[in-house]
Amino acid sequence: MNILILGSGGREHTFAYKIAESKKCKQLFVAPGNAGTSQIATNVSISVNDFEAIKKCVLENQIKMVIVGPEDPLVNGIADEFLANSELKNVMLIGPSKAGALLEGSKERAKEFMIDHKIPTAAYQSFTNETLAEGKQFLETLKPPYVLKADGLAAGKGVLILEDINEAKQELENMLSNAKFGVASETVVIEEFLDGIELSVFVLTDGKNYKILPTAKDYKRIGEGDKGLNTGGMGAISPVPFVDEVLMKKIEERIVKPTVNGLQKENIDYKGFIFIGLINVNSEPMVIEYNVRMGDPETEVVLPRIKTDLVDLFEATFIQKLDEVSIEIDERAAATVMLVSGGYPEAYEKGKPISGISEVKDSIVFHAGTTFKKDEVLTNGGRVLAITSLDKDYQKALKKSYQNIEKLHFDTMNYRRDIGFDL
């Protein structure tokens, strides 16, 4: 069958890499894609939110399956658009409905869902510009550090964790009154800080049945030792070493099952990924947030460990028969390190030539922010390349990735040398 992947980052290149291996994939398209996807698929110059152009592309190329990479088109209702169109309703779109995507599209909605379905999470309250004074008063009742979350989508940068009460009050004002994150921070969720170690659990669900995918842990801060500004992610490892059978059972019973059951109880059409951001507080798992798609760079360590044909899994998801397929997981650990443009996550330059990709051995190079110009690969984003390796344990996998990074170069290239430092 002909398959379309929506998106242009490392996550989408990883999907393309795995789907291109499937015997069921006849022709693969990526919109808009990057320099990496162009080598294994046909890039189509369409924005992920241009639903009319996407529909036209699907019909013209007789596409039977669409995998939605990023959250934006899901929150904007692409699944609903397909379902409402008589020509497209049978196209296997992997991604939840608009109602399902609201679990990521609104932090407030996600917290309400967790409370309604008794899913363990931090205590919270929501505030708007009209209730700014109450928000400042609520901060007074909490112990530092203070956690402020923009309600809407802010490209992974809408969460602030602050030690100083006055700074927290000022940032709350910046978010609500001065639109620090635009419309995303018209509502701000303030929640208690949970002290523990974070991890991500990925679930593929057809709305009734589910499969738990390998765990992962990513590293968000730009600086070593988890210092500095938040990024989209500087690296990841899978599996998470401290997740034993006991903790995994708690996660499944207390979080995964109630989440999928909650979707069913609320009649939410959900065929796709649930990415659960968790924190392990004294061996008790609690939910920090939901995302409604695969994470990036976690995808770059989770998918390479899945041996089962992804197209088979997605077909079963669409027809709600996920309980009839099994997932085979590679026992090896995976580690990825992200190479980023100098200046990222603040201002950075694009268009820097990248050298050394063809010299990489024993690692996979996933393109994140790249483009082709006259047969040359150039930087085209803040996060540029993800270097993924597999080995017996995550330390050995990381060693491979770091050895291969030495062969790669672009002007102002930056990366963290301490991925996995806290494990």
Buried (B, 14 or more C-beta within 10 A) or exposed (E): BBBBBBBBBBBBBBBBBBBBEBEBBEEBBBBBBBBBBBBBBBBBEBBBBBBEBBBEBBEEBEBBBBBBBBBBBBBBBBBBBBBEBEEBEEBBBBBBBBBBBBBBBBBBBBBEBBEEBEBBBBEBBBBBBEBBEEBBEBBEEBEBBBBBBBBBBBEBBBBBEBEEBEEBBBBBBBBBEEEBBEEBBBBBBBBBBBEBEBBBBBBBBBBBBBBBBBBBBBBBBBEBEBEBEBBBBBBBBBBBBEBEEEBBEBBBEBBBBBBBEBBEEEEBBBBBBBBBBBBBBEEEBBBBBBBBBBBBBBBBBBBBBBEBBBBBBBBBBBEBEBEEBEBEBEEBBBBBBBBBBBEBBEEBEBEBEBEBBEEBEEBBBBBBBBBBEEEEBBBBBBBBBBBBBBBEBBBBBBBBBBBBBEBBBBEEBBBBEBBBEEE
